[in-house]
């Protein structure tokens, strides 16, 4: 049923709501590690490659390949890493509204264990140096979808970004807090939630939120209590067990698409990109989650986080399954 529904929906992908992606483009140096290092050790790594990534760039690429037009506010600097990112974006037909900032873009070392789990060690650059002048350049139409990442919201520029978000009218923020959910001060987190965003969490992040706000640890109880407390929708991703969604109008679980996991880099970003593509097309929440599941299953079956599929590739992958 999920495959048949996906095939039906993919023909209906078209931009009906404006989308603005606000966040980071960085470099991922990806290496295989037989185990994570411990203090004082010296382990041998096997480099997989140097990829252009960052949550916002992964989402921008996913949207572009799915045929959804978006405004991308991904700060680009003037150094070696920035030039690599700029060239990569150009090949995808993407450009950033914030370009030639002073300084270079950040990078991270991603260690991939044998089971595909990844651990990041990050170095910040211009992507976490947002200022009022940059934000003033962004024209956000009413009824827009606005993507934000927890990496920026937990950084020193988080306060400024939240002030900007609070000043927007009739928009739907889409926020993927990621592993930095525990680093955002509670007063700032309360202000973010007052903007009634659609939030996407993985199961570990949902557990952190449940502890911070005294919500149920059971996923169905968590979702119901979340909606009641924040009057906002939430999606909880359970990897191979599918993704739960909860809003004031509906709730349920969308099964995952089976795939052989190569690495999980970009899994959450690609899920968000698929969801945003569905929501920008005017789809219901459950259909948007279905597309998010399909895009994420593709990405975890390939190396790196910047390998989102095109609409045609998804159709082919799920043909006659």
C-alpha positions as CSV (number, residue, x, y, z in Angstrom):
1,X,0.0,0.0,0.0
2,X,2.8,2.5,0.9
3,X,4.6,1.8,-2.4
4,X,1.4,2.3,-4.5
5,X,0.6,5.5,-2.6
6,X,4.1,6.8,-3.1
7,X,4.0,6.1,-6.9
8,X,0.7,8.0,-7.0
9,X,2.0,11.0,-5.0
10,X,5.3,11.4,-6.9
11,X,3.4,12.6,-10.0
12,X,1.9,15.3,-7.9
13,X,5.1,17.0,-6.7
14,X,5.0,20.7,-7.5
15,X,5.7,23.9,-5.6
16,X,2.5,25.3,-4.2
17,X,3.9,26.9,-1.0
18,X,7.1,29.0,-0.8
19,X,10.0,27.4,1.0
20,X,13.0,29.1,2.6
21,X,15.9,26.9,3.8
22,X,18.0,28.7,6.5
23,X,21.1,26.9,7.8
24,X,24.5,25.5,7.1
25,X,26.6,24.3,4.2
26,X,29.8,22.6,5.5
27,X,32.4,20.0,4.5
28,X,32.1,16.5,5.7
29,X,35.3,14.5,5.9
30,X,34.0,10.9,6.2
31,X,36.0,8.0,7.5
32,X,35.3,4.4,8.5
33,X,36.2,3.6,12.1
34,X,36.2,0.0,13.5
35,X,35.3,1.6,16.9
36,X,35.0,5.1,18.3
37,X,38.3,6.4,19.9
38,X,38.8,6.5,23.6
39,X,40.9,8.9,25.6
40,X,44.6,8.6,24.9
41,X,44.2,6.0,22.1
42,X,45.4,6.1,18.5
43,X,43.1,4.4,16.0
44,X,43.5,3.9,12.2
45,X,40.8,5.4,10.0
46,X,39.9,4.6,6.4
47,X,38.9,7.8,4.6
48,X,35.7,7.4,2.5
49,X,35.8,10.8,1.0
50,X,35.3,14.5,1.4
51,X,31.7,15.5,0.8
52,X,29.8,18.8,0.8
53,X,27.1,18.6,3.4
54,X,25.4,20.4,6.3
55,X,21.8,20.0,7.2
56,X,20.5,22.9,5.2
57,X,22.5,22.0,2.1
58,X,21.3,18.4,2.2
59,X,17.8,19.6,2.3
60,X,18.3,22.2,-0.5
61,X,19.7,19.4,-2.7
62,X,16.8,17.0,-1.8
63,X,14.3,19.7,-2.7
64,X,16.0,20.6,-6.0
65,X,16.2,17.0,-7.1
66,X,12.5,16.5,-6.3
67,X,11.6,19.4,-8.4
68,X,10.7,21.8,-5.6
69,X,11.9,25.4,-5.9
70,X,13.3,27.0,-2.6
71,X,15.1,30.1,-1.5
72,X,18.3,29.0,0.1
73,X,20.0,31.1,2.8
74,X,23.2,29.1,3.4
75,X,26.0,31.5,4.3
76,X,29.1,31.1,2.1
77,X,32.5,32.5,3.0
78,X,35.7,33.3,1.2
79,X,38.0,30.4,2.0
80,X,39.0,27.0,0.6
81,X,36.0,25.1,2.1
82,X,33.6,27.9,0.9
83,X,34.9,27.6,-2.7
84,X,34.4,23.8,-2.7
85,X,30.8,24.3,-1.4
86,X,30.0,27.1,-3.9
87,X,31.2,25.0,-6.8
88,X,29.2,22.0,-5.6
89,X,26.1,24.1,-5.3
90,X,26.6,25.5,-8.8
91,X,26.6,21.9,-10.2
92,X,23.3,21.3,-8.5
93,X,21.8,24.5,-9.9
94,X,21.7,26.1,-6.5
95,X,22.9,29.5,-5.2
96,X,22.8,31.1,-1.7
97,X,21.2,34.4,-0.8
98,X,24.1,35.0,1.6
99,X,27.4,34.9,-0.2
100,X,31.0,36.1,0.2
101,X,30.8,36.4,4.0
102,X,34.0,37.2,5.8
103,X,35.7,34.0,6.9
104,X,35.4,30.4,5.8
105,X,32.7,27.7,6.1
106,X,33.0,25.0,8.8
107,X,33.8,21.3,8.4
108,X,33.3,18.2,10.4
109,X,34.9,14.8,10.8
110,X,32.3,12.0,10.5
111,X,33.3,8.6,11.9
112,X,31.2,5.7,10.5
113,X,31.2,2.5,12.5
114,X,30.6,-0.9,11.0
115,X,26.9,-0.9,11.6
116,X,26.5,2.4,9.8
117,X,26.1,4.7,12.8
118,X,27.9,8.0,12.5
119,X,29.5,10.3,15.0
120,X,30.4,13.9,14.2
121,X,33.1,16.2,15.4
122,X,32.4,19.7,14.1
123,X,34.3,23.0,13.5
124,X,32.1,26.1,13.1
125,X,32.5,28.7,10.4
126,X,30.4,31.5,8.8
127,X,27.3,29.3,8.9
128,X,27.0,30.0,12.7
129,X,27.7,33.8,12.4
130,X,24.3,35.0,11.4
131,X,23.7,38.8,11.8
132,X,20.8,41.2,11.4
133,X,22.1,42.4,7.9
134,X,21.9,38.9,6.5
135,X,18.4,38.3,7.9
136,X,17.2,41.6,6.5
137,X,18.1,40.3,3.0
138,X,15.5,37.5,3.3
139,X,12.0,38.1,1.9
140,X,9.7,35.5,3.5
141,X,6.2,35.5,1.9
142,X,3.1,34.7,4.0
143,X,2.2,31.0,4.2
144,X,5.9,30.0,3.7
145,X,7.6,27.0,5.1
146,X,10.8,28.0,6.8
147,X,13.4,25.4,7.7
148,X,15.7,25.9,10.6
149,X,18.2,23.5,12.2
150,X,19.1,23.0,15.9
151,X,22.8,23.5,15.0
152,X,22.1,27.2,14.4
153,X,19.5,27.6,17.1
154,X,22.0,26.2,19.7
155,X,24.8,28.4,18.5
156,X,25.5,32.0,19.7
157,X,23.4,33.3,16.9
158,X,20.3,31.3,18.1
159,X,18.8,34.2,19.9
160,X,19.0,36.4,16.8
161,X,17.4,33.7,14.6
162,X,14.5,33.2,17.1
163,X,13.9,37.0,17.2
164,X,13.7,37.0,13.4
165,X,11.4,33.9,13.4
166,X,9.1,35.6,15.9
167,X,8.8,38.6,13.6
168,X,7.5,36.6,10.6
169,X,3.8,36.5,9.8
170,X,1.7,33.5,8.9
171,X,4.6,31.1,8.3
172,X,5.1,27.4,9.3
173,X,8.6,26.9,10.8
174,X,9.9,23.4,10.1
175,X,12.5,22.6,12.7
176,X,14.9,19.6,13.0
177,X,16.6,20.2,16.3
178,X,19.0,17.2,15.8
179,X,21.5,16.2,18.5
180,X,21.8,19.8,19.7
181,X,18.3,19.7,21.2
182,X,19.8,19.4,24.7
183,X,22.0,22.4,24.2
184,X,19.2,25.0,23.6
185,X,18.4,26.9,26.8
186,X,14.9,26.2,28.0
187,X,13.7,29.8,27.8
188,X,14.8,30.0,24.1
189,X,13.2,26.6,23.4
190,X,9.9,27.8,24.9
191,X,10.0,30.8,22.6
192,X,10.7,28.6,19.6
193,X,7.7,26.4,20.4
194,X,5.5,29.4,20.8
195,X,6.0,29.9,17.1
196,X,4.1,26.6,16.6
197,X,6.7,24.9,14.4
198,X,6.4,21.4,12.9
199,X,9.2,19.6,14.6
200,X,11.0,16.4,13.4
201,X,12.8,14.3,16.0
202,X,14.5,11.0,16.1
203,X,13.8,8.6,19.0
204,X,16.8,9.7,21.0
205,X,15.9,13.4,20.6
206,X,12.3,12.7,21.6
207,X,13.6,11.0,24.8
208,X,15.6,14.2,25.6
209,X,12.6,16.4,25.0
210,X,10.4,14.1,27.1
211,X,12.7,14.4,30.0
212,X,13.0,18.2,29.7
213,X,9.3,18.8,29.6
214,X,8.1,15.8,31.7
215,X,6.3,14.2,28.8
216,X,5.5,10.5,28.3
217,X,8.4,8.2,27.1
218,X,5.9,6.1,25.2
219,X,5.8,7.4,21.6
220,X,2.0,7.6,21.4
221,X,1.7,9.2,24.8
222,X,4.6,11.6,23.9
223,X,2.9,12.7,20.7
224,X,-0.5,13.3,22.3
225,X,1.0,15.3,25.2
226,X,3.3,17.3,22.8
227,X,0.3,18.4,20.7
228,X,-1.7,19.3,23.9
229,X,1.2,21.3,25.4
230,X,2.6,23.1,22.3
231,X,-0.5,23.2,20.0
232,X,2.0,22.1,17.3
233,X,2.7,19.0,15.2
234,X,5.6,16.6,15.7
235,X,7.1,13.8,13.8
236,X,9.2,11.1,15.6
237,X,11.4,9.0,13.3
238,X,12.0,5.4,14.4
239,X,14.4,4.4,11.6
240,X,13.5,0.9,10.2
241,X,10.3,1.0,12.4
242,X,8.8,3.9,10.5
243,X,7.9,7.4,11.6
244,X,5.1,8.6,13.9
245,X,3.3,11.8,13.3
246,X,1.0,13.8,15.6
247,X,-1.1,16.9,15.1
248,X,-4.3,18.4,16.4
249,X,-6.2,16.8,13.5
250,X,-4.5,13.4,12.9
251,X,-1.9,10.9,14.1
252,X,-0.5,7.6,13.0
253,X,2.6,5.7,12.0
254,X,4.0,5.4,8.4
255,X,6.0,2.2,7.8
256,X,9.6,2.5,6.6
257,X,10.8,1.3,3.2
258,X,13.2,-1.7,3.6
259,X,16.8,-1.0,2.6
260,X,20.3,-2.2,3.2
261,X,21.9,0.5,5.3
262,X,25.3,1.7,4.1
263,X,25.6,4.7,6.4
264,X,23.2,6.9,8.2
265,X,24.8,10.3,7.4
266,X,22.1,12.7,6.3
267,X,19.2,10.4,7.2
268,X,17.4,13.0,9.3
269,X,18.1,15.8,6.8
270,X,16.9,13.7,3.8
271,X,13.7,12.8,5.7
272,X,13.1,16.5,6.4
273,X,13.8,17.3,2.7
274,X,11.2,14.8,1.6
275,X,8.7,16.0,4.1
276,X,9.2,19.7,3.1
277,X,8.8,18.7,-0.6
278,X,5.4,17.1,0.3
279,X,4.3,20.0,2.4
280,X,5.3,22.5,-0.2
281,X,3.1,20.5,-2.7
282,X,0.1,20.9,-0.4
283,X,0.1,17.3,0.8
284,X,-1.3,16.1,4.1
285,X,1.1,15.4,7.0
286,X,0.9,11.6,6.6
287,X,1.7,11.8,2.9
288,X,4.6,14.1,3.6
289,X,6.0,11.6,6.1
290,X,5.7,8.9,3.5
291,X,7.8,10.8,1.1
292,X,10.3,11.6,3.9
293,X,10.6,7.8,4.6
294,X,11.2,7.1,1.0
295,X,13.9,9.7,0.5
296,X,15.6,8.7,3.8
297,X,15.6,5.0,2.9
298,X,17.3,5.9,-0.4
299,X,20.0,8.0,1.3
300,X,21.0,5.5,4.0
301,X,21.5,3.0,1.2
302,X,24.2,5.2,-0.3
303,X,27.4,6.7,0.8
304,X,27.3,10.3,2.3
305,X,24.5,12.6,3.1
306,X,24.4,14.5,-0.2
307,X,23.0,11.7,-2.4
308,X,19.2,12.5,-2.3
309,X,17.3,10.9,-5.2
310,X,15.4,12.6,-8.0
311,X,11.7,12.0,-8.4
312,X,12.5,9.7,-11.3
313,X,15.0,7.6,-9.3
314,X,12.4,7.1,-6.6
315,X,9.8,6.1,-9.1
316,X,12.2,3.5,-10.6
317,X,13.3,2.2,-7.2
318,X,9.7,1.6,-6.1
319,X,8.4,0.3,-9.5
320,X,6.6,-3.1,-9.3
321,X,7.8,-3.7,-5.7
